[in-house]
Amino acid sequence: MTDRFTQNDALLSAARLVAGAVMALLAIVAVGMVVGTVFALTIARDDFIGNLASDGFGPLAYPLMITAFGILRSVEQGDPFQPVNADRLRQMAWLALGGLALGLVLTGIGIWFDGKESALAGDVPGTVITGLTLTLTLFALARVFRLGTAMREELEGTI
């Protein structure tokens, strides 16, 4: 009974066509983003770091991106549960925590030099909550990857 309703449904066909077109467009955008990221992280590295700094990102943004890129590459190769990825995630967590601490110190110095309550101070609680959430999530993911690696090794040993 369901086949009779779905075989000649023009709306369903149009939805499939639109969904296919959107997926193709997203695939093209994804390829462009990967190519752009690889270009920014390798060939145009110095310009990229300068742009990050001028956009307000701290000096730890580039190491975070390189570490994340290594994890993405291992996922692409089909083997994300490797000890090195657990280490990368832990490094990212420490970098995020260091970036948060550095940001708080620099904000405090900016407020101190300004001599009055600065506009920067209003963003501090949200930034702290976001930074701590990111840091804790990265530490948790590092643990998940470490346990996943151990479980896979144990499973391979029993087969």
DSSP file (Angstrom, degrees, kcal/mol; ACC not computed):
  #  RESIDUE AA STRUCTURE BP1 BP2  ACC     N-H-->O    O-->H-N    N-H-->O    O-->H-N    TCO  KAPPA ALPHA  PHI   PSI    X-CA   Y-CA   Z-CA
    1    1 A M     >        0   0    0      0, 0.0     4,-0.9     0, 0.0     3,-0.1   0.000 360.0 360.0 360.0 -37.8    0.0    0.0    0.0
    2    2 A T  H  >  +     0   0    0      1,-0.2     4,-1.7     2,-0.2     3,-0.4   0.874 360.0  58.8 -67.0 -36.8    2.9    2.4    0.8
    3    3 A D  H  > S+     0   0    0      1,-0.2     4,-2.0     2,-0.2    -1,-0.2   0.876 100.1  56.9 -60.6 -38.0    4.5    1.7   -2.6
    4    4 A R  H  > S+     0   0    0      1,-0.2     4,-0.6     2,-0.2    -1,-0.2   0.855 110.4  44.3 -62.5 -34.8    1.4    2.9   -4.5
    5    5 A F  H  < S+     0   0    0     -4,-0.9    -1,-0.2    -3,-0.4    -2,-0.2   0.800 118.1  41.8 -81.1 -29.0    1.6    6.3   -2.7
    6    6 A T  H >< S+     0   0    0     -4,-1.7     3,-0.7     1,-0.1    -2,-0.2   0.681  98.7  71.8 -94.1 -17.9    5.3    6.8   -3.1
    7    7 A Q  H 3< S+     0   0    0     -4,-2.0    -1,-0.1     1,-0.2    -2,-0.1   0.912 111.9  24.6 -66.4 -42.4    5.8    5.7   -6.7
    8    8 A N  T 3< S+     0   0    0     -4,-0.6     2,-0.9     4,-0.0    -1,-0.2   0.005  84.2 133.0-113.7  27.9    4.2    8.6   -8.4
    9    9 A D    <>  -     0   0    0     -3,-0.7     4,-2.0     1,-0.2     5,-0.1  -0.705  34.9-169.8 -86.0 107.5    4.5   11.3   -5.7
   10   10 A A  H  > S+     0   0    0     -2,-0.9     4,-2.6     1,-0.2     5,-0.2   0.859  86.1  55.0 -65.4 -36.0    5.8   14.4   -7.5
   11   11 A L  H  > S+     0   0    0      2,-0.2     4,-2.5     1,-0.2    -1,-0.2   0.911 108.3  48.2 -64.8 -41.9    6.5   16.2   -4.2
   12   12 A L  H  > S+     0   0    0      2,-0.2     4,-2.4     1,-0.2    -1,-0.2   0.903 111.9  49.9 -64.5 -40.9    8.7   13.3   -3.0
   13   13 A S  H  X S+     0   0    0     -4,-2.0     4,-2.3     2,-0.2    -2,-0.2   0.908 111.3  48.7 -63.5 -41.7   10.5   13.3   -6.3
   14   14 A A  H  X S+     0   0    0     -4,-2.6     4,-2.7     2,-0.2     5,-0.2   0.906 110.3  51.6 -65.0 -40.4   11.1   17.1   -6.1
   15   15 A A  H  X S+     0   0    0     -4,-2.5     4,-2.8     1,-0.2    -2,-0.2   0.907 109.9  49.3 -63.2 -41.1   12.3   16.7   -2.5
   16   16 A R  H  X S+     0   0    0     -4,-2.4     4,-2.5     2,-0.2    -1,-0.2   0.915 111.6  49.4 -62.6 -42.2   14.8   14.0   -3.6
   17   17 A L  H  X S+     0   0    0     -4,-2.3     4,-2.3     2,-0.2    -2,-0.2   0.927 113.8  44.9 -63.2 -45.9   16.0   16.3   -6.4
   18   18 A V  H  X S+     0   0    0     -4,-2.7     4,-2.8     2,-0.2     5,-0.2   0.918 113.3  50.6 -65.0 -43.7   16.5   19.3   -4.1
   19   19 A A  H  X S+     0   0    0     -4,-2.8     4,-2.5    -5,-0.2    -2,-0.2   0.907 111.0  49.2 -61.8 -40.9   18.2   17.1   -1.4
   20   20 A G  H  X S+     0   0    0     -4,-2.5     4,-2.3     2,-0.2    -1,-0.2   0.905 111.8  48.4 -63.3 -42.1   20.5   15.7   -4.0
   21   21 A A  H  X S+     0   0    0     -4,-2.3     4,-2.4     2,-0.2    -2,-0.2   0.912 112.2  48.7 -65.4 -42.4   21.4   19.2   -5.3
   22   22 A V  H  X S+     0   0    0     -4,-2.8     4,-2.8     2,-0.2    -2,-0.2   0.912 111.3  50.1 -64.1 -42.2   22.0   20.5   -1.8
   23   23 A M  H  X S+     0   0    0     -4,-2.5     4,-2.2     2,-0.2    -2,-0.2   0.899 110.8  49.6 -63.7 -39.4   24.2   17.5   -1.0
   24   24 A A  H  X S+     0   0    0     -4,-2.3     4,-2.1     2,-0.2    -2,-0.2   0.920 112.1  48.0 -64.0 -43.0   26.2   18.1   -4.2
   25   25 A L  H  X S+     0   0    0     -4,-2.4     4,-2.5     1,-0.2    -2,-0.2   0.918 111.6  49.7 -63.0 -43.7   26.6   21.7   -3.3
   26   26 A L  H  X S+     0   0    0     -4,-2.8     4,-2.7     1,-0.2    -1,-0.2   0.874 108.9  53.1 -63.8 -36.5   27.7   20.9    0.3
   27   27 A A  H  X S+     0   0    0     -4,-2.2     4,-2.4     2,-0.2    -1,-0.2   0.912 109.8  47.9 -64.2 -41.5   30.2   18.4   -1.1
   28   28 A I  H  X S+     0   0    0     -4,-2.1     4,-2.3     2,-0.2    -2,-0.2   0.921 113.1  48.0 -64.2 -43.5   31.7   21.1   -3.3
   29   29 A V  H  X S+     0   0    0     -4,-2.5     4,-2.5     2,-0.2    -2,-0.2   0.904 110.7  51.9 -62.7 -41.7   31.8   23.5   -0.4
   30   30 A A  H  X S+     0   0    0     -4,-2.7     4,-2.4     2,-0.2    -2,-0.2   0.916 109.5  48.7 -62.6 -43.7   33.5   20.8    1.8
   31   31 A V  H  X S+     0   0    0     -4,-2.4     4,-2.7     1,-0.2     5,-0.2   0.921 111.7  50.4 -62.1 -42.9   36.1   20.1   -0.8
   32   32 A G  H  X S+     0   0    0     -4,-2.3     4,-2.7     1,-0.2    -2,-0.2   0.893 110.3  49.8 -61.0 -40.0   36.8   23.9   -1.1
   33   33 A M  H  X S+     0   0    0     -4,-2.5     4,-2.7     2,-0.2    -1,-0.2   0.905 111.4  48.0 -66.7 -40.5   37.1   24.2    2.7
   34   34 A V  H  X S+     0   0    0     -4,-2.4     4,-2.7     2,-0.2     5,-0.2   0.939 114.1  46.4 -65.0 -46.1   39.5   21.3    2.9
   35   35 A V  H  X S+     0   0    0     -4,-2.7     4,-2.4     1,-0.2    -2,-0.2   0.927 114.7  47.9 -61.7 -44.3   41.6   22.7    0.0
   36   36 A G  H  X S+     0   0    0     -4,-2.7     4,-2.7    -5,-0.2    -2,-0.2   0.892 112.2  49.2 -63.0 -40.2   41.5   26.1    1.6
   37   37 A T  H  X S+     0   0    0     -4,-2.7     4,-2.6     2,-0.2    -2,-0.2   0.928 111.4  48.2 -66.3 -45.0   42.5   24.8    5.0
   38   38 A V  H  X S+     0   0    0     -4,-2.7     4,-1.1     1,-0.2     5,-0.4   0.922 114.0  47.9 -61.4 -42.9   45.4   22.8    3.7
   39   39 A F  H  <>S+     0   0    0     -4,-2.4     5,-2.6    -5,-0.2     3,-0.4   0.928 113.7  47.1 -61.6 -45.5   46.6   25.9    1.8
   40   40 A A  H  <5S+     0   0    0     -4,-2.7     8,-0.3     1,-0.2    -2,-0.2   0.859 114.3  46.7 -66.8 -35.5   46.2   28.1    4.9
   41   41 A L  H  <5S+     0   0    0     -4,-2.6    -1,-0.2    -5,-0.2    -2,-0.2   0.623 128.9  18.3 -84.1 -12.1   48.0   25.6    7.1
   42   42 A T  T ><5S+     0   0    0     -4,-1.1     3,-1.0    -3,-0.4     4,-0.2   0.685 129.6  24.9-119.6 -74.0   50.9   25.0    4.8
   43   43 A I  T 3 5S+     0   0    0     -5,-0.4     3,-0.3    -4,-0.3    -3,-0.2   0.919 131.9  33.5 -68.6 -46.8   51.7   27.4    1.9
   44   44 A A  T 3><S+     0   0    0     -5,-2.6     4,-2.6     1,-0.2    -1,-0.3  -0.092  79.8 131.8-101.3  35.0   50.1   30.5    3.4
   45   45 A R  H <> S+     0   0    0     -3,-1.0     4,-2.6     1,-0.2     5,-0.2   0.896  70.5  46.8 -56.0 -48.7   51.0   29.7    7.0
   46   46 A D  H  > S+     0   0    0     -3,-0.3     4,-2.2     1,-0.2    -1,-0.2   0.918 114.9  45.8 -65.2 -43.7   52.5   33.1    8.0
   47   47 A D  H  > S+     0   0    0      2,-0.2     4,-2.4     1,-0.2    -1,-0.2   0.895 112.7  52.5 -63.0 -38.8   49.7   35.1    6.4
   48   48 A F  H  X S+     0   0    0     -4,-2.6     4,-2.4    -8,-0.3    -2,-0.2   0.922 109.3  47.6 -64.0 -45.7   47.1   32.8    8.0
   49   49 A I  H  X S+     0   0    0     -4,-2.6     4,-2.3     1,-0.2    -1,-0.2   0.904 111.9  51.3 -63.0 -40.9   48.7   33.2   11.5
   50   50 A G  H  X S+     0   0    0     -4,-2.2     4,-2.4    -5,-0.2    -2,-0.2   0.902 110.4  48.6 -61.8 -41.3   48.7   37.0   11.0
   51   51 A N  H  X S+     0   0    0     -4,-2.4     4,-1.6     2,-0.2    -2,-0.2   0.886 109.4  52.6 -66.6 -38.5   45.0   37.0   10.0
   52   52 A L  H  <>S+     0   0    0     -4,-2.4     5,-2.7     1,-0.2    -2,-0.2   0.934 111.2  47.2 -60.3 -45.1   44.2   34.9   13.0
   53   53 A A  H ><5S+     0   0    0     -4,-2.3     3,-1.3     1,-0.2    -2,-0.2   0.907 111.4  49.6 -64.7 -41.6   45.9   37.4   15.3
   54   54 A S  H 3<5S+     0   0    0     -4,-2.4    -1,-0.2     1,-0.3    -2,-0.2   0.765 107.4  56.1 -70.2 -23.0   44.2   40.4   13.6
   55   55 A D  T 3<5S-     0   0    0     -4,-1.6    -1,-0.3    -5,-0.2    -2,-0.2   0.397 125.6-100.7 -87.7   3.1   40.9   38.7   14.0
   56   56 A G  T < 5S+     0   0    0     -3,-1.3     2,-0.3     1,-0.3    -3,-0.2   0.512  76.2 138.8  95.4   4.8   41.4   38.3   17.8
   57   57 A F      < -     0   0    0     -5,-2.7    -1,-0.3    -6,-0.2    -2,-0.1  -0.636  50.4-121.1 -83.6 143.5   42.5   34.7   18.0
   58   58 A G    >   -     0   0    0     -2,-0.3     3,-1.6     1,-0.1     4,-0.3  -0.100  30.1 -93.5 -76.8 177.5   45.4   34.0   20.3
   59   59 A P  T 3  S+     0   0    0      0, 0.0     3,-0.3     0, 0.0    -1,-0.1   0.628 120.2  65.1 -68.1 -12.7   48.7   32.4   19.5
   60   60 A L  T 3> S+     0   0    0      1,-0.2     4,-1.8     2,-0.1     5,-0.2   0.534  77.4  85.3 -88.1  -5.1   47.4   29.0   20.4
   61   61 A A  H <> S+     0   0    0     -3,-1.6     4,-2.1     1,-0.2    -1,-0.2   0.904  87.6  51.4 -63.9 -41.4   44.8   28.9   17.5
   62   62 A Y  H  > S+     0   0    0     -4,-0.3     4,-2.4    -3,-0.3     5,-0.2   0.943 109.7  47.1 -65.8 -48.3   47.3   27.6   15.0
   63   63 A P  H  > S+     0   0    0      0, 0.0     4,-2.3     0, 0.0    -1,-0.2   0.887 111.4  53.5 -60.3 -35.3   48.6   24.6   17.1
   64   64 A L  H  X S+     0   0    0     -4,-1.8     4,-2.4     1,-0.2    -2,-0.2   0.922 110.2  46.7 -61.5 -43.4   44.9   23.7   17.9
   65   65 A M  H  X S+     0   0    0     -4,-2.1     4,-2.4     2,-0.2    -1,-0.2   0.897 111.4  50.5 -67.7 -40.3   44.1   23.7   14.2
   66   66 A I  H  X S+     0   0    0     -4,-2.4     4,-1.8     2,-0.2    -1,-0.2   0.920 112.1  47.8 -63.3 -43.2   47.1   21.6   13.2
   67   67 A T  H  X S+     0   0    0     -4,-2.3     4,-1.6     1,-0.2    -2,-0.2   0.921 112.2  48.7 -64.1 -44.3   46.3   19.0   16.0
   68   68 A A  H  X S+     0   0    0     -4,-2.4     4,-2.5     1,-0.2    -1,-0.2   0.886 107.7  56.0 -62.8 -38.1   42.7   18.9   14.9
   69   69 A F  H  X S+     0   0    0     -4,-2.4     4,-2.2     1,-0.2    -1,-0.2   0.874 104.3  53.5 -62.5 -37.5   43.8   18.4   11.3
   70   70 A G  H  X S+     0   0    0     -4,-1.8     4,-1.7     2,-0.2    -1,-0.2   0.886 109.5  48.0 -64.2 -38.8   45.9   15.4   12.3
   71   71 A I  H  X S+     0   0    0     -4,-1.6     4,-2.1     2,-0.2    -2,-0.2   0.932 110.8  50.8 -67.0 -44.9   42.8   13.8   13.9
   72   72 A L  H  X S+     0   0    0     -4,-2.5     4,-2.4     1,-0.2    -2,-0.2   0.881 107.9  53.6 -60.2 -38.1   40.7   14.5   10.9
   73   73 A R  H  X S+     0   0    0     -4,-2.2     4,-1.6     1,-0.2    -1,-0.2   0.906 108.9  47.9 -64.4 -40.8   43.3   12.9    8.7
   74   74 A S  H  <>S+     0   0    0     -4,-1.7     5,-2.0     2,-0.2     4,-0.3   0.850 110.6  51.8 -70.2 -32.6   43.3    9.7   10.7
   75   75 A V  H ><5S+     0   0    0     -4,-2.1     3,-1.4     1,-0.2    -2,-0.2   0.911 108.2  52.3 -65.3 -41.8   39.5    9.5   10.7
   76   76 A E  H 3<5S+     0   0    0     -4,-2.4    -2,-0.2     1,-0.3    -1,-0.2   0.849 105.4  54.6 -61.7 -34.8   39.7    9.9    6.9
   77   77 A Q  T 3<5S-     0   0    0     -4,-1.6    -1,-0.3    -5,-0.1    -2,-0.2   0.534 119.4-113.3 -78.5  -5.5   42.1    7.0    6.8
   78   78 A G  T < 5S+     0   0    0     -3,-1.4    -3,-0.2    -4,-0.3    -2,-0.1   0.566  92.2  90.1  91.0   9.8   39.5    4.9    8.7
   79   79 A D      < +     0   0    0     -5,-2.0    -4,-0.1     1,-0.1    -3,-0.1  -0.532  33.7 150.9-138.2  71.6   41.4    4.4   12.0
   80   80 A P        +     0   0    0      0, 0.0     2,-2.1     0, 0.0     5,-0.2   0.785  55.6  83.8 -75.3 -25.5   40.7    7.2   14.4
   81   81 A F        +     0   0    0     -7,-0.1    71,-0.0    67,-0.1     3,-0.0  -0.500  61.9 130.7 -84.1  78.5   41.2    5.1   17.6
   82   82 A Q    >>  -     0   0    0     -2,-2.1     4,-1.4     1,-0.1     3,-0.9  -0.930  68.2-120.1-124.0 148.2   44.9    5.4   17.8
   83   83 A P  H 3> S+     0   0    0      0, 0.0     4,-2.1     0, 0.0     5,-0.2   0.847 112.7  61.7 -57.2 -32.5   47.0    6.4   20.9
   84   84 A V  H 3> S+     0   0    0      1,-0.2     4,-2.4     2,-0.2     5,-0.1   0.852 101.0  52.5 -65.0 -33.2   48.3    9.4   19.0
   85   85 A N  H <> S+     0   0    0     -3,-0.9     4,-2.6     2,-0.2    -1,-0.2   0.875 106.8  51.8 -71.3 -35.6   44.8   10.8   18.6
   86   86 A A  H  X S+     0   0    0     -4,-1.4     4,-2.1     2,-0.2    -2,-0.2   0.914 112.0  47.8 -62.5 -41.1   44.1   10.5   22.3
   87   87 A D  H  X S+     0   0    0     -4,-2.1     4,-2.5     2,-0.2    -2,-0.2   0.903 110.5  51.6 -64.9 -40.8   47.4   12.4   22.8
   88   88 A R  H  X S+     0   0    0     -4,-2.4     4,-2.6     2,-0.2    -2,-0.2   0.919 109.9  48.7 -62.6 -43.8   46.3   15.0   20.3
   89   89 A L  H  X S+     0   0    0     -4,-2.6     4,-2.2     2,-0.2    -1,-0.2   0.893 111.1  50.0 -64.1 -39.0   43.0   15.6   22.0
   90   90 A R  H  X S+     0   0    0     -4,-2.1     4,-2.4     2,-0.2    -1,-0.2   0.905 110.7  50.3 -65.9 -39.6   44.7   15.9   25.3
   91   91 A Q  H  X S+     0   0    0     -4,-2.5     4,-2.7     1,-0.2    -2,-0.2   0.908 109.5  51.1 -62.3 -41.3   47.1   18.5   23.8
   92   92 A M  H  X S+     0   0    0     -4,-2.6     4,-2.7     2,-0.2    -1,-0.2   0.893 109.0  51.5 -62.6 -39.1   44.2   20.4   22.4
   93   93 A A  H  X S+     0   0    0     -4,-2.2     4,-2.5     2,-0.2    -2,-0.2   0.931 111.6  46.0 -63.7 -45.3   42.6   20.4   25.8
   94   94 A W  H  X S+     0   0    0     -4,-2.4     4,-2.7     2,-0.2    -2,-0.2   0.897 113.2  50.0 -65.7 -38.6   45.7   21.8   27.4
   95   95 A L  H  X S+     0   0    0     -4,-2.7     4,-2.9     2,-0.2    -2,-0.2   0.912 111.1  49.3 -64.6 -41.0   46.1   24.4   24.6
   96   96 A A  H  X S+     0   0    0     -4,-2.7     4,-2.4     2,-0.2    -2,-0.2   0.916 112.8  47.2 -63.3 -42.3   42.4   25.4   25.1
   97   97 A L  H  X S+     0   0    0     -4,-2.5     4,-2.6     2,-0.2    -2,-0.2   0.910 113.6  48.2 -65.5 -41.5   43.0   25.7   28.8
   98   98 A G  H  X S+     0   0    0     -4,-2.7     4,-2.9     2,-0.2    -2,-0.2   0.903 111.4  50.2 -64.2 -41.0   46.2   27.7   28.3
   99   99 A G  H  X S+     0   0    0     -4,-2.9     4,-2.5     2,-0.2    -2,-0.2   0.890 110.9  49.4 -63.8 -39.4   44.4   30.0   25.8
  100  100 A L  H  X S+     0   0    0     -4,-2.4     4,-2.4     2,-0.2    -2,-0.2   0.939 113.1  46.2 -64.0 -46.9   41.6   30.6   28.2
  101  101 A A  H  X S+     0   0    0     -4,-2.6     4,-2.5     2,-0.2    -2,-0.2   0.927 113.8  48.6 -62.1 -45.2   44.0   31.4   31.0
  102  102 A L  H  X S+     0   0    0     -4,-2.9     4,-2.8     1,-0.2     5,-0.2   0.910 111.0  51.1 -61.5 -42.2   46.1   33.7   28.7
  103  103 A G  H  X S+     0   0    0     -4,-2.5     4,-2.5     1,-0.2    -1,-0.2   0.898 110.2  49.0 -61.9 -40.9   42.9   35.4   27.6
  104  104 A L  H  X S+     0   0    0     -4,-2.4     4,-2.6     2,-0.2    -2,-0.2   0.911 112.2  48.3 -65.3 -41.5   41.8   36.0   31.1
  105  105 A V  H  X S+     0   0    0     -4,-2.5     4,-2.5     2,-0.2    -2,-0.2   0.938 113.7  46.3 -64.0 -45.9   45.2   37.4   32.1
  106  106 A L  H  X S+     0   0    0     -4,-2.8     4,-2.5     2,-0.2    -2,-0.2   0.881 112.5  50.5 -65.5 -37.6   45.2   39.7   29.0
  107  107 A T  H  X S+     0   0    0     -4,-2.5     4,-2.6    -5,-0.2    -1,-0.2   0.925 110.7  49.7 -63.7 -43.6   41.7   40.8   29.7
  108  108 A G  H  X S+     0   0    0     -4,-2.6     4,-2.5     2,-0.2    -2,-0.2   0.908 111.5  48.3 -61.0 -42.1   42.6   41.6   33.3
  109  109 A I  H  X S+     0   0    0     -4,-2.5     4,-2.8     2,-0.2     5,-0.2   0.911 111.3  50.9 -64.0 -41.6   45.6   43.6   32.2
  110  110 A G  H  X S+     0   0    0     -4,-2.5     4,-1.9     1,-0.2    -2,-0.2   0.907 112.0  46.2 -62.3 -41.8   43.4   45.5   29.7
  111  111 A I  H  X>S+     0   0    0     -4,-2.6     4,-1.4     2,-0.2     5,-0.5   0.900 112.7  50.8 -66.0 -40.8   40.9   46.3   32.4
  112  112 A W  H  <5S+     0   0    0     -4,-2.5     3,-0.2     1,-0.2    -2,-0.2   0.924 113.0  44.7 -63.9 -45.0   43.7   47.3   34.8
  113  113 A F  H  <5S+     0   0    0     -4,-2.8    -1,-0.2     1,-0.2    -2,-0.2   0.843 108.7  57.4 -68.3 -32.4   45.3   49.7   32.2
  114  114 A D  H  <5S-     0   0    0     -4,-1.9    -1,-0.2    -5,-0.2    -2,-0.2   0.806  97.0-145.9 -68.9 -28.1   41.9   51.1   31.2
  115  115 A G  T  <5 +     0   0    0     -4,-1.4     2,-0.3    -3,-0.2    -3,-0.1   0.444  68.4  55.9  80.0  -1.1   41.4   52.1   34.8
  116  116 A K  S   <S-     0   0    0     -5,-0.5     2,-0.4     0, 0.0    -1,-0.2  -0.915 106.6 -59.7-149.1 175.3   37.6   51.5   34.8
  117  117 A E        -     0   0    0     -2,-0.3     2,-0.2    -3,-0.1    -5,-0.0  -0.474  62.0-151.1 -63.3 119.6   35.2   48.7   34.0
  118  118 A S    >>  -     0   0    0     -2,-0.4     3,-0.8     1,-0.1     4,-0.5  -0.484  25.6-116.5 -94.1 161.7   35.9   47.9   30.4
  119  119 A A  G >4 S+     0   0    0      1,-0.2     3,-0.7     2,-0.2     4,-0.5   0.767 114.1  67.1 -64.4 -25.0   33.5   46.5   27.7
  120  120 A L  G >> S+     0   0    0      1,-0.2     3,-1.1     2,-0.2     4,-0.5   0.842  88.2  65.3 -63.6 -33.0   35.8   43.4   27.8
  121  121 A A  G X4 S+     0   0    0     -3,-0.8     3,-0.8     1,-0.3    -1,-0.2   0.799  91.3  62.9 -64.5 -28.9   34.7   42.5   31.3
  122  122 A G  G << S+     0   0    0     -3,-0.7     4,-0.4    -4,-0.5    -1,-0.3   0.784 103.4  48.7 -66.8 -27.0   31.1   41.9   30.2
  123  123 A D  G <> S+     0   0    0     -3,-1.1     4,-2.2    -4,-0.5    -1,-0.2   0.564  88.2  88.8 -87.8  -9.7   32.2   39.0   27.9
  124  124 A V  H <X S+     0   0    0     -3,-0.8     4,-2.8    -4,-0.5     5,-0.2   0.916  83.7  49.4 -61.4 -49.3   34.4   37.3   30.6
  125  125 A P  H  > S+     0   0    0      0, 0.0     4,-2.4     0, 0.0    -1,-0.2   0.926 114.7  44.9 -59.5 -43.6   31.8   35.0   32.2
  126  126 A G  H  > S+     0   0    0     -4,-0.4     4,-2.6     1,-0.2     5,-0.2   0.896 114.0  50.0 -64.3 -39.8   30.5   33.6   28.9
  127  127 A T  H  X S+     0   0    0     -4,-2.2     4,-2.9     2,-0.2     5,-0.2   0.901 111.0  49.1 -65.2 -41.4   34.1   33.2   27.6
  128  128 A V  H  X S+     0   0    0     -4,-2.8     4,-2.8     2,-0.2     5,-0.3   0.936 112.8  46.6 -64.2 -46.6   35.1   31.3   30.8
  129  129 A I  H  X S+     0   0    0     -4,-2.4     4,-2.3    -5,-0.2    -2,-0.2   0.934 115.9  45.3 -62.3 -45.9   32.1   29.0   30.6
  130  130 A T  H  X S+     0   0    0     -4,-2.6     4,-2.5     2,-0.2    -2,-0.2   0.927 114.8  48.0 -63.1 -45.6   32.6   28.3   26.9
  131  131 A G  H  X S+     0   0    0     -4,-2.9     4,-2.5     1,-0.2    -2,-0.2   0.902 113.2  46.9 -64.1 -42.1   36.4   27.8   27.4
  132  132 A L  H  X S+     0   0    0     -4,-2.8     4,-2.8    -5,-0.2     5,-0.2   0.891 111.8  51.5 -67.5 -38.3   35.9   25.5   30.3
  133  133 A T  H  X S+     0   0    0     -4,-2.3     4,-2.4    -5,-0.3    -2,-0.2   0.928 112.0  46.7 -62.6 -44.8   33.2   23.5   28.5
  134  134 A L  H  X S+     0   0    0     -4,-2.5     4,-2.5     2,-0.2    -2,-0.2   0.935 113.5  48.9 -60.6 -46.7   35.5   23.1   25.5
  135  135 A T  H  X S+     0   0    0     -4,-2.5     4,-2.4     1,-0.2    -2,-0.2   0.932 113.1  45.6 -61.3 -48.0   38.4   22.1   27.7
  136  136 A L  H  X S+     0   0    0     -4,-2.8     4,-2.4     1,-0.2    -1,-0.2   0.888 112.4  52.0 -64.2 -38.5   36.5   19.5   29.6
  137  137 A T  H  X S+     0   0    0     -4,-2.4     4,-2.7    -5,-0.2    -1,-0.2   0.913 110.1  48.6 -63.5 -42.3   34.9   18.1   26.4
  138  138 A L  H  X S+     0   0    0     -4,-2.5     4,-2.3     2,-0.2    -2,-0.2   0.905 111.4  49.1 -65.9 -41.2   38.4   17.7   24.9
  139  139 A F  H  X S+     0   0    0     -4,-2.4     4,-1.9     2,-0.2    -1,-0.2   0.912 112.7  48.8 -62.7 -41.0   39.7   16.0   28.0
  140  140 A A  H  X S+     0   0    0     -4,-2.4     4,-2.4     1,-0.2    -2,-0.2   0.915 111.1  49.5 -64.9 -42.6   36.7   13.6   28.0
  141  141 A L  H  X S+     0   0    0     -4,-2.7     4,-2.8     2,-0.2     5,-0.2   0.877 107.3  55.1 -64.4 -36.8   37.2   12.9   24.3
  142  142 A A  H  X S+     0   0    0     -4,-2.3     4,-2.3     2,-0.2    -1,-0.2   0.919 109.7  47.2 -60.6 -42.0   40.9   12.1   24.9
  143  143 A R  H  X S+     0   0    0     -4,-1.9     4,-2.8     2,-0.2     5,-0.2   0.911 110.8  51.6 -65.2 -42.6   39.8    9.6   27.5
  144  144 A V  H  X S+     0   0    0     -4,-2.4     4,-2.9     1,-0.2    -2,-0.2   0.921 111.6  47.3 -60.0 -44.2   37.2    8.1   25.1
  145  145 A F  H  X S+     0   0    0     -4,-2.8     4,-2.3     2,-0.2    -1,-0.2   0.892 111.6  50.6 -66.0 -38.5   39.8    7.7   22.4
  146  146 A R  H  X S+     0   0    0     -4,-2.3     4,-2.1    -5,-0.2    -2,-0.2   0.935 114.6  43.4 -64.5 -44.9   42.3    6.2   24.9
  147  147 A L  H  X S+     0   0    0     -4,-2.8     4,-2.8     2,-0.2    -2,-0.2   0.887 112.7  53.1 -67.2 -38.9   39.6    3.7   26.0
  148  148 A G  H  X S+     0   0    0     -4,-2.9     4,-2.3    -5,-0.2    -1,-0.2   0.892 109.3  49.1 -62.3 -39.7   38.5    3.0   22.5
  149  149 A T  H  X S+     0   0    0     -4,-2.3     4,-2.4     2,-0.2    -2,-0.2   0.928 112.6  47.1 -64.3 -45.3   42.0    2.2   21.5
  150  150 A A  H  X S+     0   0    0     -4,-2.1     4,-2.3     1,-0.2    -2,-0.2   0.901 112.5  49.7 -64.5 -40.8   42.5   -0.1   24.4
  151  151 A M  H  X S+     0   0    0     -4,-2.8     4,-2.5     2,-0.2    -1,-0.2   0.904 111.1  49.0 -65.4 -40.8   39.2   -1.9   23.7
  152  152 A R  H  X S+     0   0    0     -4,-2.3     4,-2.7     2,-0.2    -2,-0.2   0.916 111.9  48.6 -64.8 -42.2   40.0   -2.3   20.0
  153  153 A E  H  X S+     0   0    0     -4,-2.4     4,-1.6     1,-0.2    -2,-0.2   0.896 112.4  48.9 -63.9 -39.6   43.5   -3.8   20.9
  154  154 A E  H  X S+     0   0    0     -4,-2.3     4,-1.0     2,-0.2    -2,-0.2   0.902 111.9  48.9 -65.6 -40.9   41.8   -6.1   23.4
  155  155 A L  H >X S+     0   0    0     -4,-2.5     4,-1.1     1,-0.2     3,-0.6   0.913 109.9  51.0 -65.2 -43.3   39.3   -7.2   20.8
  156  156 A E  H 3< S+     0   0    0     -4,-2.7    -1,-0.2     1,-0.2    -2,-0.2   0.832 107.5  55.3 -63.5 -30.9   41.9   -7.8   18.2
  157  157 A G  H 3< S+     0   0    0     -4,-1.6    -1,-0.2     1,-0.2    -2,-0.2   0.757 107.4  48.8 -72.7 -24.5   43.8   -9.9   20.7
  158  158 A T  H <<        0   0    0     -4,-1.0    -1,-0.2    -3,-0.6    -2,-0.2   0.646 360.0 360.0 -90.5 -14.7   40.8  -12.2   21.3
  159  159 A I     <        0   0    0     -4,-1.1    -1,-0.2    -3,-0.2    -2,-0.2   0.467 360.0 360.0 -88.5 360.0   40.1  -12.9   17.7
